[in-house]
Amino acid sequence: MKKRVLVIVPAYNEESNIAAVVASLREKAPACDFIVVNDCSEDATKRRCEEIDAPYIDIPVNLGIGGGVQTGFRYACERGYDAAVQFDGDGQHLAEFLPAIVEPVLAGECDLCIGSRFLEKKGFQTSAMRRFGINFLSFLIYLVCKIRVTDVTSGFRASSRALCEFFCENYAQDYPEPEAVMAASIAGFRVEERPVEMRERQGGKSSISPLKSVYFMIKVSLAILIGAFTGERKKR
């Protein structure tokens, strides 16, 4: 039986990007289903989804990126998908790289496959300051989990059905990507990376300001260190 994949597209104020993101998924990943999770956008994101006939979930209150993605995981599990992919609604991720991260999961090689822009260093590499932060979080993840993940903040990642079920109950609400890597690894899920290319945000404005970036580093670093002592380690 053919395995089913759901692409989860979290979107908050992405009216200038969502149509192009949906068009790319329809053109370059026609075998995958997708769902836009509109996280109580204040702009015309919902109307744009309706205009292009894109399936969407309209969250009535803003949950943040973690809550939006977790909503997608719940949707995937309720409908029996074999894998789910997080795919940002700002145009940074490229649909042609979906097979690179989905196929290892469907083949049982890993439970979480992260698309890394740093393995082959092609495409947009982000700013030096953000790269410093990513390297620091990667180091913390290695200390805690003994796994090397070069792009811990990448939101381009595929999860197995078992991991989706885990994330339905265990998922950070703010800036969840590094914490999800830690939680999955400590719970015994297999985490790997595959090289992908990304590009800069294609329109609109990022919700992560310089001040929020500082908060992000402090919060996530503490969460990783606390997780090292409180997480339940399992063998799978």
Summary of the structure (lengths in Angstrom):
residues: 236
radius of gyration: 16.5
end to end distance: 24.9
largest distance: 48.7
contacts: 809
relative contact order: 0.17
helix: 44%
strand: 16%
